[in-house]
Amino acid sequence: MQITIFGASGKVGSLVVEEALRRGFSVIAFVHSHDMFVPSNKLRVVKGDIYNEADVQDAIKGSAAVVSCLGSWGTKHRNVLASAMRAIIPAMEHQKIGRIVTLTGSGAAAPSAKPGVAHSALLKLLTPFPAGKVFRDGEEHMKLLAASNLGWTTLRSPIMTSGNKTKYRLTLKSGSLTIPRAAVATALLDQLDNKDYLHQTPIISGV
């Protein structure tokens, strides 16, 4: 089975690539510029721009599923997730690729949830700052997925830490404050065959 991983050179994405290869997947690793992978006959690194629909179309060609490890922290406009979905969703629908698993922060409210007063007030307070833009980007990308015809799942993660622990649990309520990146990578790949959280946005929590 071939999968395409967006954000493959990031801290989480590189772990997802490594674990996917270990599990026997053929992997298309989409990167902006940095190829830092050990060569493998099951790995093809594609350099491209997530804002370019032609680059995205090429990157998903022949894949059965997509995993997005993209993040907006450290970017200029903090709109990477939503912008990526505006290219990825139509490309997947055009190529009849049904399954996508994405990642965002646990501070982003699920599209099906009615934001409480506290959450709305916090977002309003944070709007001028990077954190507020990142939260809104995460929420917008989930809304785009919810409006699509794709079989999607978005995992929402608390603060990620280093470490090799891969155990986790998924919850639709609040979870732990931190989670190892290795557990996040494991959880993302586990969802490719697990439809328990289809069209849902569970939080990854420690065990």
C-alpha positions as CSV (number, residue, x, y, z in Angstrom):
1,M,0.0,0.0,0.0
2,Q,1.4,3.4,-1.0
3,I,0.7,6.5,1.2
4,T,1.6,10.1,0.8
5,I,2.9,12.0,3.9
6,F,2.7,15.8,3.9
7,G,5.0,17.6,6.3
8,A,7.3,14.6,6.1
9,S,10.5,16.4,7.1
10,G,9.1,17.8,10.3
11,K,9.6,16.4,13.8
12,V,6.5,14.3,13.7
13,G,6.4,13.7,9.9
14,S,9.9,12.2,9.9
15,L,8.8,9.7,12.6
16,V,5.7,8.9,10.6
17,V,7.9,8.2,7.5
18,E,10.2,6.0,9.5
19,E,7.3,4.0,11.1
20,A,5.4,3.7,7.8
21,L,8.5,2.2,6.2
22,R,8.9,-0.2,9.1
23,R,5.3,-1.3,8.7
24,G,6.0,-2.1,5.0
25,F,4.2,0.9,3.4
26,S,5.5,2.4,0.2
27,V,5.9,6.1,1.1
28,I,5.8,9.3,-0.9
29,A,7.3,11.9,1.4
30,F,6.3,15.5,0.5
31,V,8.8,18.1,1.7
32,H,9.3,21.8,1.0
33,S,13.1,21.6,0.5
34,H,14.8,19.4,3.0
35,D,15.5,15.7,2.1
36,M,16.9,14.2,5.2
37,F,15.9,10.6,4.7
38,V,18.0,7.4,4.4
39,P,17.4,6.1,0.8
40,S,15.0,3.2,0.5
41,N,13.4,1.4,-2.4
42,K,10.1,2.0,-0.7
43,L,10.6,5.7,-0.3
44,R,10.2,8.5,-2.9
45,V,10.8,12.1,-1.7
46,V,8.9,14.8,-3.6
47,K,9.9,18.4,-3.2
48,G,7.1,20.8,-3.7
49,D,5.0,23.7,-2.5
50,I,1.9,22.8,-0.5
51,Y,0.2,25.9,-2.0
52,N,0.7,24.5,-5.6
53,E,-2.1,22.3,-6.7
54,A,0.1,20.7,-9.4
55,D,2.7,19.7,-6.8
56,V,0.0,18.2,-4.6
57,Q,-1.6,16.3,-7.5
58,D,1.8,14.8,-8.3
59,A,2.6,13.9,-4.7
60,I,-0.6,11.8,-4.2
61,K,-0.6,10.0,-7.5
62,G,-0.9,6.3,-7.0
63,S,-1.5,6.5,-3.2
64,A,-4.3,4.8,-1.4
65,A,-4.3,7.3,1.6
66,V,-2.8,10.6,2.8
67,V,-1.4,11.5,6.2
68,S,-0.9,15.2,6.9
69,C,1.7,16.1,9.6
70,L,1.7,19.8,8.5
71,G,1.9,22.5,11.1
72,S,1.6,26.3,11.1
73,W,3.9,27.1,14.0
74,G,7.0,28.9,12.7
75,T,5.4,29.9,9.4
76,K,4.8,33.5,8.3
77,H,1.0,33.5,8.0
78,R,0.1,30.5,10.2
79,N,-2.4,29.2,7.7
80,V,-0.6,26.1,6.4
81,L,-3.3,23.6,7.4
82,A,-6.3,25.3,5.8
83,S,-4.3,26.3,2.7
84,A,-3.1,22.7,2.3
85,M,-6.6,21.3,2.6
86,R,-7.7,23.6,-0.2
87,A,-5.2,21.9,-2.4
88,I,-5.2,18.3,-1.0
89,I,-9.0,17.8,-0.8
90,P,-9.9,18.5,-4.4
91,A,-6.8,16.6,-5.6
92,M,-7.8,13.5,-3.6
93,E,-11.4,13.8,-4.8
94,H,-10.2,14.1,-8.4
95,Q,-7.9,11.0,-8.0
96,K,-10.6,9.1,-6.0
97,I,-8.4,8.7,-2.9
98,G,-10.7,8.4,0.0
99,R,-8.8,8.2,3.2
100,I,-6.9,11.1,4.9
101,V,-5.6,11.4,8.5
102,T,-4.5,14.8,9.7
103,L,-3.0,16.4,12.8
104,T,-3.7,19.6,14.7
105,G,-3.5,21.0,18.2
106,S,-5.8,20.0,21.0
107,G,-6.6,23.7,21.5
108,A,-8.6,23.7,18.2
109,A,-12.3,23.0,18.7
110,A,-13.9,20.2,16.7
111,P,-16.1,21.4,13.8
112,S,-19.1,19.6,15.4
113,A,-18.6,21.3,18.7
114,K,-20.3,24.5,19.8
115,P,-17.5,26.6,21.3
116,G,-18.1,27.5,24.9
117,V,-17.8,31.0,26.2
118,A,-14.3,30.4,27.6
119,H,-13.0,29.0,24.3
120,S,-14.5,31.9,22.3
121,A,-13.0,34.4,24.7
122,L,-9.6,32.8,24.6
123,L,-9.5,32.8,20.8
124,K,-10.6,36.4,20.7
125,L,-7.8,37.2,23.1
126,L,-5.2,35.3,21.2
127,T,-6.3,36.4,17.7
128,P,-3.5,39.0,17.3
129,F,-0.9,36.5,18.4
130,P,0.6,33.4,16.7
131,A,-1.2,31.0,19.0
132,G,-4.6,32.4,18.0
133,K,-3.9,32.2,14.3
134,V,-2.6,28.6,14.7
135,F,-5.8,27.5,16.6
136,R,-8.0,29.2,13.9
137,D,-6.0,27.5,11.2
138,G,-6.5,24.1,12.8
139,E,-10.3,24.7,13.1
140,E,-10.6,25.9,9.6
141,H,-8.8,22.9,8.2
142,M,-11.2,20.6,10.1
143,K,-14.2,22.5,8.7
144,L,-12.9,22.0,5.2
145,L,-12.5,18.3,5.8
146,A,-16.0,18.0,7.3
147,A,-17.5,19.6,4.2
148,S,-15.7,17.2,1.9
149,N,-16.6,13.7,0.6
150,L,-13.4,12.2,2.1
151,G,-13.1,9.6,4.8
152,W,-11.2,11.8,7.2
153,T,-10.0,11.7,10.8
154,T,-8.2,14.5,12.5
155,L,-6.1,13.8,15.6
156,R,-5.8,16.6,18.0
157,S,-2.6,16.6,20.0
158,P,-1.5,18.3,23.2
159,I,2.0,19.6,23.6
160,M,4.4,17.1,22.0
161,T,7.6,16.0,23.7
162,S,10.6,13.9,22.7
163,G,10.9,10.3,23.8
164,N,10.3,6.8,22.4
165,K,7.1,5.8,24.2
166,T,4.4,4.9,21.6
167,K,1.5,4.0,23.8
168,Y,-1.5,6.3,23.6
169,R,-5.3,6.4,23.9
170,L,-7.8,8.4,21.9
171,T,-10.6,10.4,23.7
172,L,-13.3,12.8,22.6
173,K,-12.9,14.5,26.0
174,S,-9.9,16.2,27.5
175,G,-6.7,14.2,27.8
176,S,-3.2,14.6,29.1
177,L,-1.2,17.8,28.9
178,T,1.7,16.3,26.9
179,I,2.3,13.3,24.5
180,P,5.5,11.9,23.0
181,R,5.9,12.6,19.3
182,A,6.5,8.8,18.8
183,A,3.1,8.1,20.1
184,V,1.6,10.7,17.8
185,A,3.3,9.2,14.8
186,T,2.0,5.7,15.8
187,A,-1.5,7.0,16.3
188,L,-1.6,8.7,12.9
189,L,-0.7,5.5,11.1
190,D,-3.0,3.4,13.2
191,Q,-5.9,5.4,11.9
192,L,-5.4,4.4,8.3
193,D,-7.1,1.0,8.9
194,N,-9.1,2.0,11.9
195,K,-12.5,3.6,11.1
196,D,-13.7,3.9,14.7
197,Y,-13.1,7.7,14.5
198,L,-14.1,8.2,11.0
199,H,-15.3,11.9,10.5
200,Q,-14.3,12.6,14.1
201,T,-11.5,14.6,15.8
202,P,-10.3,12.7,18.9
203,I,-7.6,14.0,21.2
204,I,-4.4,11.9,21.6
205,S,-3.7,11.3,25.3
206,G,-1.1,9.4,27.3
207,V,-1.9,6.1,29.0
